[in-house]
Amino acid sequence: MLNKIEITFEGDHVRVIADGDKDYHFQNRLWQEVAAACEEHECFKILGISHTTTPLEAVEGYDTARIFRELKIDNRYRLAWVETNAESRNMTEFIATVLANRGLPGRLFDTEEEATKWLLQAD
């Protein structure tokens, strides 16, 4: 399984690149690293860009909400995400819906420009 996580602090947000095959272990590692970076920089605005080659299974998508709760990713966070692979977008939309239904942060966008504008316009 090939995947990549890159996390950088951009001064006003945390930028996350999460490419490749996705599974529960990848999701868990990804969000642990994101939460740690947010705490380290005291910045809870996250711009995520992914190109998913193999998406999560639906049950693993449900588990994302549990991962968020365990890591205390809550309403302090503002999460804008872009999935660049159209074939994987349905699962990313599903995860965004699961998070929203549980009152957890996250919104999906079509472009990085839209996501960045939304992420940085509100405090």
MARLO-169146 format. One line per 2 residues: number of its first residue (from 1); their letters; for each residue x, y, z of N, C-alpha, C, O, CB. Coordinates in steps of 0.2 Angstrom, whole numbers, always signed. Glycine has a CB too. Layout:
<sites>
NUM) a) X Y Z X Y Z X Y Z X Y Z X Y Z  ...
</sites>
This chain:
<sites>
1) ml) +4 -6 +0 +0 +0 +0 +4 +6 +0 +9 +7 +4 -5 +0 +6  +3 +11 -5 +7 +17 -5 +3 +23 -3 -3 +23 -5 +10 +18 -12
3) nk) +6 +27 +1 +2 +33 +3 +8 +38 +6 +13 +36 +7 -3 +32 +9  +5 +44 +7 +10 +49 +9 +6 +54 +13 +0 +56 +11 +13 +53 +2
5) ie) +9 +57 +18 +7 +62 +22 +12 +67 +23 +18 +66 +24 +5 +59 +29  +10 +74 +21 +15 +79 +22 +11 +85 +26 +5 +86 +24 +17 +82 +15
7) it) +13 +87 +31 +10 +92 +35 +15 +98 +36 +20 +97 +39 +8 +89 +42  +12 +104 +35 +16 +110 +35 +12 +116 +39 +6 +116 +38 +19 +113 +29
9) fe) +15 +120 +43 +12 +126 +45 +13 +131 +41 +19 +133 +40 +15 +127 +53  +8 +135 +39 +8 +140 +34 +8 +147 +37 +7 +152 +33 +3 +139 +28
11) gd) +8 +147 +43 +7 +154 +47 +0 +155 +49 -1 +158 +55 +10 +159 +42  -5 +154 +45 -12 +155 +47 -16 +149 +46 -22 +149 +48 -15 +161 +43
13) hv) -13 +143 +44 -16 +137 +44 -11 +131 +43 -5 +132 +42 -21 +137 +38  -14 +125 +45 -10 +119 +44 -12 +116 +37 -18 +115 +36 -11 +114 +50
15) rv) -7 +115 +33 -8 +112 +26 -7 +105 +27 -1 +103 +29 -4 +116 +21  -11 +100 +24 -10 +93 +24 -11 +90 +17 -16 +92 +14 -15 +90 +29
17) ia) -6 +86 +15 -6 +83 +9 -7 +75 +11 -3 +73 +15 +0 +84 +4  -12 +72 +9 -13 +65 +11 -15 +61 +4 -21 +61 +2 -19 +65 +16
19) dg) -10 +58 +1 -11 +55 -5 -10 +47 -5 -7 +45 +0 -6 +58 -10  -13 +44 -9 -12 +37 -10 -18 +33 -7 -24 +35 -7 -6 +35 -6
21) dk) -16 +26 -6 -21 +22 -3 -23 +23 +4 -19 +25 +8 -19 +14 -4  -30 +23 +6 -32 +24 +12 -35 +18 +16 -39 +14 +12 -37 +30 +12
23) dy) -34 +18 +22 -37 +13 +26 -37 +15 +33 -35 +21 +35 -33 +6 +26  -40 +11 +38 -41 +14 +45 -34 +16 +48 -34 +21 +51 -44 +8 +49
25) hf) -29 +12 +47 -22 +14 +50 -20 +20 +47 -17 +24 +51 -17 +8 +48  -21 +21 +41 -18 +28 +38 -22 +33 +41 -19 +38 +43 -19 +27 +30
27) qn) -29 +33 +41 -33 +38 +44 -31 +40 +51 -30 +45 +53 -41 +36 +44  -30 +34 +55 -28 +35 +62 -21 +39 +62 -21 +44 +66 -27 +29 +66
29) rl) -16 +37 +59 -10 +40 +58 -10 +47 +56 -7 +52 +59 -5 +36 +54  -14 +48 +51 -15 +55 +48 -18 +60 +53 -15 +65 +54 -20 +55 +42
31) wq) -23 +58 +56 -26 +63 +61 -22 +64 +67 -23 +69 +70 -33 +60 +63  -19 +59 +69 -14 +59 +75 -9 +65 +73 -8 +69 +78 -11 +53 +77
33) ev) -6 +64 +67 -1 +69 +65 -4 +76 +64 -1 +81 +66 +2 +67 +59  -10 +76 +62 -13 +83 +61 -15 +86 +67 -13 +92 +68 -20 +82 +57
35) aa) -17 +82 +72 -19 +85 +79 -13 +87 +82 -13 +93 +86 -23 +80 +83  -7 +84 +82 -1 +86 +85 +2 +92 +82 +4 +96 +86 +4 +80 +84
37) ac) +1 +93 +75 +4 +99 +72 -1 +105 +74 +2 +110 +75 +4 +98 +64  -7 +104 +75 -12 +109 +77 -10 +112 +84 -10 +118 +85 -19 +107 +76
39) ee) -9 +107 +88 -7 +108 +95 -1 +112 +96 +0 +117 +99 -7 +102 +100  +4 +109 +92 +11 +112 +92 +11 +120 +90 +14 +124 +93 +16 +108 +88
41) he) +7 +121 +85 +7 +128 +82 +1 +132 +85 +0 +138 +83 +7 +128 +74  -3 +129 +89 -9 +132 +92 -13 +136 +86 -15 +141 +86 -7 +138 +97
43) cf) -14 +132 +81 -18 +134 +75 -22 +128 +73 -20 +122 +72 -13 +135 +69  -29 +129 +73 -34 +124 +72 -37 +124 +65 -43 +122 +64 -38 +124 +77
45) ki) -34 +128 +60 -37 +129 +54 -33 +124 +49 -27 +125 +49 -37 +136 +51  -37 +119 +46 -33 +114 +42 -36 +114 +35 -42 +114 +34 -35 +107 +45
47) lg) -31 +115 +30 -32 +114 +23 -30 +107 +21 -23 +106 +21 -29 +120 +19  -34 +103 +19 -32 +96 +17 -33 +95 +9 -38 +97 +7 -36 +91 +21
49) is) -28 +93 +6 -28 +91 -1 -26 +84 -2 -21 +82 +1 -23 +96 -5  -30 +80 -5 -29 +73 -6 -30 +71 -13 -35 +73 -16 -33 +69 -1
51) ht) -26 +66 -15 -28 +62 -21 -28 +55 -19 -22 +51 -18 -22 +64 -27  -34 +52 -18 -34 +45 -15 -35 +40 -21 -39 +41 -25 -41 +45 -11
53) tt) -30 +36 -21 -30 +30 -26 -35 +24 -24 -38 +22 -28 -23 +28 -27  -35 +23 -17 -39 +18 -15 -43 +20 -9 -40 +21 -4 -36 +11 -13
55) pl) -49 +22 -9 -53 +25 -4 -54 +20 +2 -54 +14 +1 -59 +28 -6  -56 +23 +8 -58 +19 +13 -64 +15 +12 -68 +17 +7 -60 +24 +19
57) ea) -66 +10 +15 -72 +6 +15 -77 +10 +19 -75 +14 +24 -71 -1 +18  -83 +9 +18 -88 +13 +22 -88 +13 +30 -88 +18 +33 -95 +11 +20
59) ve) -86 +7 +32 -86 +6 +39 -80 +10 +42 -80 +12 +48 -85 -2 +41  -74 +10 +38 -69 +14 +40 -70 +22 +40 -68 +26 +44 -63 +13 +36
61) gy) -75 +24 +35 -77 +30 +35 -81 +32 +41 -80 +38 +44 -81 +32 +29  -85 +28 +44 -88 +29 +50 -83 +30 +56 -84 +34 +61 -93 +23 +52
63) dt) -78 +26 +56 -73 +26 +61 -69 +33 +61 -66 +34 +67 -68 +21 +60  -69 +37 +56 -66 +43 +56 -69 +48 +62 -65 +51 +65 -67 +47 +50
65) ar) -75 +47 +63 -79 +51 +68 -76 +49 +75 -75 +53 +80 -86 +51 +68  -75 +43 +76 -72 +40 +82 -65 +43 +83 -63 +44 +89 -72 +33 +83
67) if) -61 +42 +78 -54 +45 +78 -54 +52 +80 -50 +54 +85 -51 +44 +71  -59 +56 +77 -59 +63 +79 -60 +64 +86 -57 +68 +90 -64 +67 +75
69) re) -65 +60 +89 -67 +61 +96 -61 +59 +101 -60 +63 +105 -73 +57 +98  -58 +54 +99 -52 +51 +103 -47 +56 +103 -43 +57 +108 -50 +45 +101
71) lk) -46 +60 +98 -40 +65 +97 -42 +72 +99 -38 +77 +99 -37 +65 +90  -49 +72 +101 -51 +79 +103 -51 +84 +98 -50 +90 +99 -48 +82 +109
73) id) -52 +82 +92 -53 +86 +86 -61 +88 +86 -65 +84 +84 -52 +82 +79  -62 +94 +88 -69 +96 +90 -70 +103 +86 -67 +105 +81 -70 +97 +97
75) nr) -74 +107 +89 -76 +113 +86 -71 +119 +86 -72 +124 +83 -83 +116 +89  -66 +118 +90 -60 +122 +89 -57 +122 +82 -54 +127 +80 -54 +120 +95
77) yr) -58 +116 +79 -55 +115 +72 -59 +118 +67 -66 +118 +67 -53 +108 +71  -56 +120 +62 -60 +122 +55 -56 +118 +50 -50 +119 +49 -60 +130 +54
79) la) -60 +114 +46 -57 +109 +42 -60 +110 +35 -66 +109 +34 -58 +102 +44  -55 +112 +30 -57 +112 +23 -53 +107 +19 -47 +107 +20 -56 +120 +20
81) wv) -57 +103 +16 -54 +97 +12 -55 +97 +5 -61 +99 +3 -56 +90 +15  -50 +95 +1 -51 +94 -6 -49 +87 -8 -43 +85 -7 -47 +100 -10
83) et) -53 +84 -12 -51 +77 -15 -51 +78 -22 -55 +80 -26 -57 +72 -13  -45 +77 -25 -43 +79 -32 -45 +73 -36 -45 +74 -43 -36 +81 -33
85) na) -46 +67 -34 -48 +61 -38 -55 +60 -38 -58 +58 -33 -44 +55 -35  -58 +62 -44 -65 +61 -44 -68 +54 -42 -74 +54 -40 -68 +63 -51
87) es) -64 +49 -44 -67 +42 -42 -67 +41 -35 -70 +36 -33 -62 +37 -46  -63 +45 -31 -63 +44 -24 -68 +49 -20 -68 +49 -14 -56 +44 -21
89) rn) -70 +54 -23 -74 +59 -20 -80 +57 -16 -82 +60 -11 -76 +64 -26  -84 +52 -19 -90 +49 -15 -88 +47 -8 -92 +49 -4 -93 +44 -19
91) mt) -83 +44 -7 -81 +42 +0 -79 +48 +4 -81 +48 +10 -75 +37 +0  -76 +52 +1 -74 +58 +5 -80 +62 +7 -80 +65 +12 -69 +63 +1
93) ef) -85 +63 +2 -91 +66 +4 -95 +62 +9 -98 +65 +14 -96 +66 -2  -95 +56 +9 -98 +52 +14 -95 +53 +21 -98 +54 +26 -97 +44 +13
95) ia) -88 +53 +21 -85 +55 +28 -87 +62 +30 -88 +63 +36 -77 +54 +27  -87 +67 +26 -89 +74 +28 -96 +74 +31 -97 +77 +36 -88 +78 +22
97) tv) -100 +70 +28 -107 +69 +30 -107 +66 +37 -111 +68 +42 -112 +65 +25  -104 +61 +38 -103 +57 +44 -101 +62 +50 -104 +62 +55 -99 +51 +44
99) la) -96 +66 +48 -93 +71 +53 -98 +76 +55 -99 +78 +61 -86 +74 +50  -101 +79 +50 -106 +84 +51 -112 +82 +55 -114 +85 +59 -109 +87 +44
101) nr) -114 +75 +53 -120 +73 +57 -118 +72 +65 -123 +71 +69 -122 +66 +54  -112 +71 +66 -110 +70 +73 -107 +77 +76 -104 +77 +82 -104 +65 +74
103) gl) -108 +82 +73 -106 +89 +75 -99 +90 +75 -96 +94 +79 -109 +90 +82  -95 +86 +71 -88 +87 +71 -86 +91 +64 -90 +92 +60 -85 +80 +70
105) pg) -80 +94 +65 -79 +99 +59 -77 +96 +53 -74 +90 +53 -73 +103 +62  -78 +99 +47 -76 +97 +41 -81 +99 +35 -87 +98 +36 -76 +89 +41
107) rl) -78 +101 +30 -81 +103 +24 -77 +102 +18 -71 +103 +18 -83 +111 +24  -81 +99 +13 -77 +97 +7 -78 +102 +1 -84 +105 +0 -80 +90 +4
109) fd) -73 +103 -3 -73 +108 -8 -70 +105 -14 -67 +100 -14 -69 +114 -6  -72 +109 -20 -70 +106 -27 -63 +108 -28 -59 +105 -32 -75 +109 -32
111) te) -61 +114 -26 -54 +117 -27 -50 +119 -21 -54 +121 -16 -55 +123 -32  -44 +119 -22 -40 +122 -16 -41 +129 -15 -41 +132 -9 -32 +121 -18
113) ee) -43 +133 -20 -44 +140 -20 -50 +141 -16 -51 +146 -11 -45 +143 -27  -56 +138 -17 -62 +138 -13 -61 +136 -6 -63 +140 -2 -67 +134 -16
115) at) -57 +131 -5 -56 +129 +2 -52 +134 +6 -54 +135 +12 -53 +122 +2  -47 +136 +3 -43 +141 +6 -47 +148 +8 -46 +150 +14 -37 +143 +2
117) kw) -51 +150 +3 -55 +156 +4 -60 +155 +10 -60 +159 +15 -59 +158 -2  -63 +149 +10 -68 +148 +16 -64 +147 +22 -66 +150 +28 -72 +142 +14
119) ll) -59 +144 +22 -55 +142 +28 -52 +149 +32 -53 +149 +38 -49 +138 +27  -50 +153 +28 -47 +159 +31 -51 +165 +32 -49 +170 +35 -41 +161 +26
121) qa) -57 +165 +29 -62 +171 +29 -65 +171 +36 -67 +177 +38 -67 +170 +24  -66 +166 +40 -69 +166 +46 -65 +165 +52 -60 +161 +51 -75 +161 +46
123) d) -66 +168 +58 -62 +166 +64 -67 +164 +69 -64 +163 +75 -59 +173 +66
</sites>
